[in-house]
Amino acid sequence: MKKIFLLLTLSICSLSLFAGIPFSHRMNIPDVEGYYTLKCDFHIHTVFSDGKVWPEERVIEAAYEGLDAIAITDHITKNIGWGRTEFFGPDQDAGVNFAKGEGERQGVIVIRGGEITRKMDPGHWNTIFLDSVNDMQVNDENGQFAEARRQNAFIYWNHPDWQDQAPNVTEWHARQQELYDQGYMMGIEIFNQNICPEAFQWAIEKDLTMMCGTDAHQPMYMYVDFENGYQRPVTLVFAEEKTEESIHEALLAKRTAVYADKQVWGREEVLAPLAEAIIDVKYEPVNEKACKVWLTNNSSIPLHFLKAPGSEQIRYIRDFDLHPGECWDFYLICIDGDNLYRDNGEAFMCLELENFHTSPTSNLKIAIPLK
């Protein structure tokens, strides 16, 4: 009876603490052409390992923030986590089962996962889309990776720059290369608490899926400054359907981007359609030398624009922010007094999205046609 009362008390406390966050912090990111834009957190812990939050509460947090999917990735180790050992013995699937039931009620996809927890190297790895976490309980490290492959899991390297794994410098070790060569490394976490430039570059060079994880152990409000407009770090997945199977396919196809700290990271071929979906453009020619433009931000991602090369003969604002839901209007005027539309009746407004990063050293550039 005492155990049941304790569980109910923890659940109520977690709900009451999270209830102070207003609905204005629900994530709103539009779909791109041909795909749904799904907001996902694939790295979360609960009381079934070393986390402090009940699995069902993880689902409620996600639903409250407007996420589409989460993965519960408790550590695949024996005798860790009072939630498991105290109440459910050795069953490592119990926590995800609780979350899946709540996910059906909340409309959040819950993915079964687990974290392979080893010292460097190889370090920590997430395995998601598992059939059974219990079957991952293999003492041999190679056996764990082989079992994850047998279950058709998606496997990726967690937090390469974590100080316990990289106390001085972030390195690609021989063991990482071996797992990569064997086909075990399908993705890499480029953001976990902060962006890891080395991991971002490796994802580009080695054609790995870009992943993001909160790695949350405490309630989410302890990690995210909701009151000042920040949102939970997420992996944006561009999926054909809103299903677990479609998310899995999108990860294998590398159709992901990372959104965290009001910044977005990803490949240019992924970020360009996202920017196009987010930015609504309307314009009206004033005369042959000028045009009025309206730009609207249709997302909860703040945008920061810079004037980019390609529009040197056109004068318009060089540096501006477009906050979520905000609309800006301004004029484009031909500098030399010539016809604005001299190039086959079309002008281009060239912009750089300073907070959309296509590599550690470059940002997304877009050219908006104005006919």
N, C-alpha and C positions, 0 to 999 in steps of 0.2 A: 504493500500500500504506500509506503514511504517513497519507493522508487517511482511509482506512477505520479504521485503528487509533485515530485521533483521535476519530472519531465514536463508536466503541465505548467509549472511555475516558470521554467526556462522558456517555454514556447510563448507564454503571455508576455514575459519581460522583453523578449526579442521583438515581438510585434509592437509593443508600446513604445520602445525606443525608436523603431523605424518609422512609426506613424507620424513623426514630426516633419517628414520630408514632403514638400508639396508636389502635386502632380505636374507642375511646370517643368520638372526635371525628367519627365518621360522622354525617351529618345525618339526623335522623329527624323528619319532619313529615307528619302523617297526611293522607290524601285528604279532600276535602270532598264533600258530597253532590252527586253527578252528575258529578264531575270528579276526575282524578288531580292531585295536587299535585306538580309536577315542579320539581326544584331545578336551576337553570341559571345558567351564567356565559357571557354573550354578548360579552365583551370581553377577549380574551387574545392575547398576542403570543408569537412563537417566534423561533428563530434565522433564520427566513425573512424577518424584517425586522430590528427592532432589539431583539428579545428575546434571552434567554440560555439558553433551554430548548428541547430538541428537541420537535417536535410530538407524537410518541408519548408523551413523558413528561407532556405536558399532559393526555392522556387518562388515564394511570395515576394522576396526582394526583387527577383528578376522580373516578375510580372508587374510590379509596382513601377519599375524603371522603364518598362516598354521593351524588354528583351524578348527575342523569339525562341532562343534555345540556350541551354547550359549543359555542361558536362560535369558530373561529380567525379573528381579525380583524387580520392583519398589514397594515402600511401599503401602500397601493397606490401605490408609487413605484418608479422604476427604480433599479437599482444600490444597493440598501440591504439589508444583512443578509448576513453571510458564508455562511450556510447556503444561500442561494439563488444568489448570484452566483458563489461558489467552486465549487459542485458541480452546480448545475442550471441555470445560465445565467438566461435571462429568464423561465423558467416560474414564474408566480406561483401556480399551482394545486398545485405539487408538495408543499408543506408540508401543506396540508389533505388531500391524498391519503394521505400517511403517517398522519395522525391518524385518518382515516376507517377505514383498515385496522385500526388498534389499537382504535378504537371498537367495531368488530364483535366483536373478541375480548373486550373488557372489558364489553360491554353498555352503553356510553355513546353516546348520539346525538351525532354530530359534524356541525355545520352549517358550510357553506362561507360565509365572510364576508371582508370587507376594509374597511379604514378609509380613507376619503377624507381626505387630509391637506392642509389649506390653512391659510393664515394667517387671522387674524380680519380682517373677518368674511368667510366663514361659519364658519371653524374646522374642527374635526374631526367627522366623521360616520361612523357604522358602517352598512354595508350587509350584511345577512345573508340567507341563503337564496338566494345567488347560484348561477347555473349555471356561471359561469366568472369567475375573478378576472382572468384574462388579458384578457378583453374589456373590463374596466373601465379598462384602461390607455389613457385618453384625456387628452390634454394640457389640453383645455378643461374648466373646472370645470362649466359647464352640461352639457357632453357626458357627464361622469361621472354626474351625477344622472339624466340622461335614459337612460343605459345601465342604471343600476340599476333604473329603472322598467321598462325593456324586459324585464329579467330577472325582473320581479315580486319584487324584493327588498323587505325591510322596512328602512326607512331611519330612523335616529334621530340626534339631536344629542348628541354626547359632552361630558361634563364642562364645562358652561357656566361654572363658577366656577374653572376651571383658571387659575392665575396668569398663564400665557403668553397666555391669551385674555382674561382679566379681571384685569388687574394691580391695579385699584383697587376696582371694583364690578362685580357680575354684571349684565349688561344684555341685554335683548332688542333686537337691532339691526334696522335696516331690512332687511338681507339675510335674517335669520332670518324676519321677517314675510313677505318675498317667497317664500321656500321653503315656508313654512307655507301661504300662500295658493295656491301651485301644487300642493299636495298631496304634497310631498316629505317633509315632516316628519311622521312617523307616531308617533314616540315621543321621549322625552327621558330622558337619564340623570340621575336625581335623586340617585344615590349613586355616587361614584367617589373612593375614599379617605376621603370624608366625605360627610355629607348636605348637599345644597344646597337650603336652604329656598325660594329663588326658583324653582328648577326644579320643586320639588314643587308650589308654588302655580301655576306655569304649566301643569303637567300637568293640574291640576284645572280651571283656568279655560278652557284651550284644548282640553280633551278629548283629551289625548295619553296614549299608553301609558307607564306608569311602568317605567323600566328601571334596572338596576344592573349595574355592571361592575367587576371587580377591576383591569382595565387592567394585568394582571400582565406584567412583563418578566423578572423574576427568578423563581427557584423559589418556589412558593406559601408554603412555610414561612417565607420572609423577610418576608411581609406579614401573616401571621395568627398571633396568640399562642395556638397550640393548647394549650400547657401550662396556660394559665389559663382554659380552657373556651370560648375564642372559636372561631368558625367562619368559613369563607370567606363574604364577602358574595355573595349570590345574588339573581337574579330568580326569584320563585316564580311559576310559570305553571300556571294551572288549565285543563288540557287534557282533551278528551274521550277521547283515546287517547294511548298512549306512543309517538308517532311524530313525525317531523319536520314532516309536513304538519299534524298537529293542533296542534303548538306554534305554527306559523305562524298558523293560524286564531285561536288564543287571543290572540296578540299583536295581531292586527288587531281583535279584539273587546275589547281592553283588559282582559282577565282576568289581571292580574298584581298582585303586591305585591313589596316589596323587604324583604329580611331582611339586616341587617348590624349588627355591634357590639351584639348582643343586643336590637336594636330592629326593629320592623316598621312599614313605611309603606305606605299604600294607601287606596283608596276604601272608604267604609263598607260598601257592598254587597259588597265583596270580603273585607274583614277580618272581618265578622260571621260568615259561614259558616266561615271558618278558625278563629276563636276557638271556635266551637261544636264543631268537630271535635277541637280540641286539649284542651278542658276536659271531663273526664268528671265528671258530677254525680250523686251519690247522696244521699238524705236519708231521714230517718225521724222522723215526729212523736213528740215526747215526751209532750206533752199539748196542750191548746188554746192554751196560751200560749208554747210552745217547740218547737223542731225542731233535730235534729242533722244537720249537713251534712258530706259528704266531697267534697272537690275534688281531682282528680288531673290532673296535667299529662302528657298523652300525647305530648309532643314533646321535641325537644332545644332548644326556645326557652324561656329562662327567662321567667317571667311576674311582673309586679309589679302588684298590685291595690290600688285605693283604694275606699273606700266612696263610692258615687255617690248623687246626689239621687234620691229616689223611695222610700227605705226609712227615712224619718226616725223612724217609730214603732217601728222594730225595732233592737235592739242586737246588733251583731256586730263582729268585728275590723275596724278601719278601714283598716289599712295592712299588707300582708303580701306576701311573695314565695313563689312556687311554682316550685321548681327543676325541671329536667327529670326526669321520672319520679317526682316527689315527690307524696305525698298529704297533704293537710291536713284535719283534722276540727275542727269548732267548733260552737257553739250559736248559734241565733237566738232571741232572747227579746223578746217584746213589751214595750216600755218602759212603757206606761201600764197594764199589767196586763190589758188587754183581750184579746179573742180574736185570736190571731195570724192566723187564717184568716177574718176577718170579711168580706172582699171576695169573696163568692161561693165561699167555701171555698178560696181561693187566696191565697198570699202571694208577694211578690217580693223576691229578694235583688238589689239593684242595685249593680253594680260598674263601676269604670272601670279599663280596662287601660292603665296609665300608659305602657307601652312599645309600644303599638299606636296609631300616629298616623294620623288621618284627614285632617289638614291641618297646616300648620306650627304652629298654635296650639290644636289640639283632639285629644283621644284617643278611642278607641273606648269606648262605654258599652254594657253589656249588662244585661239584666234576666232573672234565672233564676227561672222559676216554680216554686213549691213548693206543691203541691196538698194 
